[in-house]
């Protein structure tokens, strides 16, 4: 929030503490320290701008009814020189405070002074945080779950950055293990079918059946012909994987960049195996007495560390499991010096959360320093019906298909409209609609509308100028005060979003800000008023435009000057 909000709250606390001291000196309250109390924003603004429960929590210490304590404090309250205009007692003993015109003026001035830095704070104190998100299987195209996870992970990273954390974005590339083996088997079968016929080569039931496999096999065949038909299966699969896998990963890079997501690192699982980190992790668990052998496999005692059951680390065939590599990967994360590691996973990974947190404890790290955000499913809707196929390709809709159909601004805004843990319907028709019904259009239009105000006035020779505090105190209409109050909460919303790992708060903040600006614009004339008031309202427009632009930039969404 604006520093002015913090100043006002501090002034309120000091005023109440001093009032209690004066009441004690007057022998109206016993000589006891006032207990800690909370200051909050009332749900109903008719009850004031700020409320304190000081009297309620002091009843035992002062041995008086809360209402009587509140009335005593009110008699001794001194508000001169503060951002508080007056106070009143409500209900059983709440103290409600009303902010002065000086407060509203100071908020606008503070926002304009901070400019692009408005919204930043030192809440995170520079602590290092890794956010790992998307990490889609590189054996096939990215789907809608990846699309939502990408937006939420990236927006969460930006929220944490603005809140004062040192953030690292990472994509974990699963380029080893069972899925790569299956990828090779799938490519091999399609390649052989091209040269030997579909009847001669049976396609494995559990292989990858996507058209992308056929396309890779055809392209490989165009390059190498039947060269690998007579090769050993091992050689053939390796050649096919070595050809196709980099292409898939390269496409992931392109899709993410088109989605305005740039990672600090694409971390490859294969490096964990090559460097011996997987083997070292298994050895560590064994040394700690947390493994045992059964049916030719090596098991980890996950049930001793929060897991529902024990887990296999090394299969009977001697190959490490995905889980073993995942433990090694998270050890690697913390070894790089991150204070907190945040994983953004699909909801189907729910059972994996406790397992992985427990595994961190098992290897001597702190499981509670690993945080997991679970993302629920997305349904694509068109004409009120669920959509599963792309109109362009006739295939299952992929991230790339979505970005061909829906503007990136809309995709990023829509996927961040709901908390990660709630299911969502993505309305394809609404996402491309240019009307106030489209939330991203509605917000962007508010920004463009403000820009148009300045352009229209400039055409008439009117230019905004810095306002004095006295001029800004002219912003006294209910719609002006309501807008300023919302502007003042922006930094606080970012901190709250960082605490809750919920970047959707910022999207909702933008929508409310746009609504309040439109209310102000419809109720308060800018052009045609007396010059001091006009300039004050232009300053408020500037503060609103700046805050909108800052919030949209956090979400990596454009703030257009005209629409």
Buried (B, 14 or more C-beta within 10 A) or exposed (E): BBBBBEBBBEBBBEBBBBBBBBBBEEEBBEEEEBBEBEBEBBEEEEBBBBBBBBBBBBBEBBEBEBBBBBBBBBEBBEBEEBBBBEBEBBEEBBBBBBBBBBBBBBBBBBBBEBEEEBBBBEBBEEBBBBBBBBBBBBBBBBBBBBBBBBBBBBBBBBBBBBBBBBBBBBBBBBBBBEBBEBBBBBBBBBBBBBBEEEEEBEBEEEBBBBEBBBEBBEEBBEEBEEEBBEBEEEEBBBBBBEBBBEBBBEBBBEBBEEBBBEBEBBBBBBBBBEEEBBBEBBEBBBEEEBBEEEEEBBBBBBEEBBBEEBBBBBBEEEEBBBBBBBBBBBBBBBEEEBBBBBBBBBEEBEEBBBBBBBBBBBBEBEBEBBBBBBBBBBBBBBEEEEBEEBEEEEBBBBBBBBBEBBBBBBBBBBBBBBBBEEEBBBBBEBBEEEEEEBBBBBBBBBBBBBBBBBEEBEEEEBEBEEBEEEBBBBBEBEBBBBBBBBBBBBBBBBBBBBEBBBBBBBBBBBBBBBBBBBBBBEEBEBEEBEEBBBBBBBBBBBBBBBBBBBBBBBBBBBBBBEE
